Amino acid sequence: MNKQIIKTGILFFIVLILLMGFSETLEAQCPMCKIAAQSNMKNGGTAGRGLNAGILYMLATPYLIVGTIGFIWWRNRKKQKEE
């Protein structure tokens, strides 16, 4: 059973690395936000960097929630098998 889990984990990380390697840079802002951020950056402001950081936080939140639920589920299953 452990060998199967290790193989699955290795395959998952290989696929993840391949997907990250072939990804392209994307613009993740609506046109109005992009114009406002560019205008602010040209005038010496830092609102654009803050906006991009906020987008990344919003992107990461669902993955963190699902990952936490998955970890708790896995830990409980592991405890049940040990009993």
trRosetta pair geometry for C-beta under 8 A, 3 or more apart (Angstrom, degrees):
i j d omega theta_ij theta_ji phi_ij phi_ji
1 4 5.8 -56 -156 33 35 111
1 5 6.6 32 151 -17 67 105
2 5 5.6 -55 -149 36 36 111
2 6 6.2 36 154 -19 68 106
3 6 5.7 -54 -147 37 33 112
3 7 6.3 33 154 -19 66 106
4 7 5.8 -53 -145 37 31 111
4 8 6.3 32 154 -19 64 107
5 8 5.7 -55 -147 37 30 111
5 9 6.3 31 154 -19 64 107
6 9 5.7 -55 -148 37 30 112
6 10 6.3 30 155 -18 65 106
7 10 5.8 -54 -145 37 30 110
7 11 6.3 31 155 -18 64 107
8 11 5.7 -56 -147 38 30 111
8 12 6.3 35 153 -23 64 106
9 12 5.6 -52 -148 33 31 115
9 13 6.5 24 157 -13 65 105
10 13 6.0 -58 -149 39 30 106
10 14 6.4 32 153 -21 65 107
11 14 5.7 -54 -146 35 31 112
11 15 6.4 29 156 -16 65 106
12 15 6.0 -59 -151 38 28 108
12 16 6.2 29 152 -20 64 110
13 16 5.4 -51 -141 38 34 116
13 17 6.2 36 158 -20 66 104
14 17 5.9 -54 -148 36 28 109
14 18 6.4 28 153 -17 63 107
15 18 5.7 -56 -147 38 31 111
15 19 6.3 31 155 -18 66 106
16 19 5.9 -55 -147 37 29 109
16 20 6.3 25 156 -15 64 108
17 20 5.8 -56 -146 39 30 110
17 21 6.2 32 154 -23 64 109
18 21 5.6 -57 -146 35 30 113
18 22 6.4 8 163 -3 65 111
19 22 6.4 -69 -144 46 27 96
19 23 6.5 44 155 -47 63 102
20 23 5.8 -41 -147 5 32 119
27 34 6.9 22 -180 -99 122 136
28 52 7.9 106 61 -130 105 73
28 55 5.2 138 107 173 124 147
28 59 7.8 -24 -175 -62 162 132
29 33 4.4 -125 -175 90 106 115
29 34 4.4 137 103 -64 124 86
29 37 6.8 -61 -162 11 166 142
29 51 6.9 46 -106 143 129 125
29 52 7.9 -64 -56 -87 121 72
29 55 7.1 -91 -75 -71 81 151
30 33 4.9 86 54 12 80 104
30 34 6.9 -148 89 -9 37 91
31 34 5.6 -57 -144 37 30 114
31 35 6.3 29 160 -19 66 105
32 35 6.0 -54 -148 35 29 108
32 36 6.4 26 155 -15 63 109
33 36 5.8 -58 -147 40 31 110
33 37 6.1 28 156 -18 67 110
33 51 6.4 168 177 -169 111 144
34 37 5.9 -57 -144 39 27 108
34 38 6.2 25 158 -17 64 109
35 38 5.9 -56 -144 39 28 109
35 39 6.2 29 157 -20 63 109
36 39 5.8 -56 -147 37 27 112
36 40 6.3 27 155 -18 63 109
36 47 7.4 -69 136 115 91 138
37 40 5.7 -56 -147 38 30 111
37 41 6.2 30 154 -20 66 107
37 47 5.9 -139 -122 106 68 93
37 48 3.6 105 -179 -102 101 84
37 51 5.2 -98 -96 36 129 151
37 52 7.8 103 -156 -37 153 88
38 41 5.7 -53 -143 36 31 111
38 42 6.3 33 156 -21 65 105
38 48 6.8 80 -67 -91 36 135
39 42 5.9 -53 -149 33 29 111
39 43 6.6 16 155 -7 62 110
40 43 6.0 -66 -151 44 30 104
40 45 3.8 -66 173 67 89 136
40 46 7.7 -76 141 35 112 16
40 47 4.1 -19 131 40 162 119
40 48 5.9 174 77 -33 108 88
41 44 7.9 92 -176 -36 30 7
41 45 6.2 -87 -76 66 31 77
41 46 7.7 68 -103 -104 70 27
41 47 7.4 -119 -53 54 69 76
41 48 4.4 -11 -57 -2 116 142
45 48 7.4 113 100 -3 91 84
46 49 5.2 -39 -176 35 81 114
46 50 6.2 83 129 -21 83 101
47 50 5.6 -61 -151 42 37 112
47 51 6.1 41 153 -25 71 106
48 51 5.7 -52 -146 34 30 112
48 52 6.5 28 156 -15 64 105
49 52 5.8 -55 -149 38 32 110
49 53 6.3 33 152 -19 65 106
50 53 5.6 -53 -146 36 32 112
50 54 6.4 36 153 -21 64 105
51 54 5.7 -54 -151 34 31 114
51 55 6.6 33 151 -20 63 103
52 55 5.6 -50 -150 32 34 113
52 56 6.6 33 152 -17 64 103
53 56 5.7 -55 -152 36 34 111
53 57 6.5 36 151 -20 66 103
54 57 5.6 -51 -148 34 34 112
54 58 6.4 31 155 -16 65 105
55 58 5.8 -56 -149 38 31 109
55 59 6.3 34 151 -22 65 107
56 59 5.4 -53 -146 36 33 115
56 60 6.3 28 157 -17 67 108
57 60 5.9 -59 -145 38 30 106
57 61 6.5 45 156 -40 64 100
58 61 6.0 -39 -148 10 31 119
59 62 7.8 -65 -179 27 32 95
59 63 7.8 12 143 0 62 115
60 63 5.7 -71 -160 46 48 111
60 64 5.9 46 150 -24 82 108
61 64 5.8 -57 -145 36 30 111
61 65 6.4 29 159 -18 66 105
62 65 5.7 -55 -148 36 33 111
62 66 6.2 27 158 -13 68 108
63 66 5.9 -55 -142 42 30 106
63 67 5.9 32 156 -20 65 111
64 67 5.6 -55 -140 40 28 113
64 68 6.2 30 159 -21 63 106
65 68 5.9 -55 -148 34 27 110
65 69 6.5 24 155 -14 63 106
66 69 5.8 -55 -147 39 32 110
66 70 6.2 33 153 -19 65 109
67 70 5.6 -56 -145 39 30 113
67 71 6.3 32 156 -21 65 105
68 71 5.7 -52 -146 34 30 111
68 72 6.5 28 156 -16 64 105
69 72 5.9 -55 -148 37 31 109
69 73 6.3 32 153 -19 64 108
70 73 5.6 -55 -146 38 30 113
70 74 6.2 31 156 -20 65 107
71 74 5.7 -54 -145 37 30 111
71 75 6.2 30 156 -19 65 107
72 75 5.8 -54 -145 37 30 111
72 76 6.4 28 156 -16 64 107
73 76 6.0 -59 -149 38 28 108
73 77 6.4 27 154 -18 64 108
74 77 5.8 -56 -148 37 30 111
74 78 6.3 33 153 -22 64 106
75 78 5.6 -52 -148 33 31 114
75 79 6.6 31 153 -18 64 104
76 79 5.7 -52 -148 35 34 111
76 80 6.5 36 152 -20 65 104
77 80 5.6 -54 -149 35 33 113
77 81 6.5 32 154 -18 65 105
78 81 5.9 -55 -151 35 31 110
78 82 6.6 31 152 -20 63 107
79 82 5.7 -55 -149 34 33 112
79 83 6.7 28 155 -17 65 104
80 83 6.0 -57 -151 35 33 106
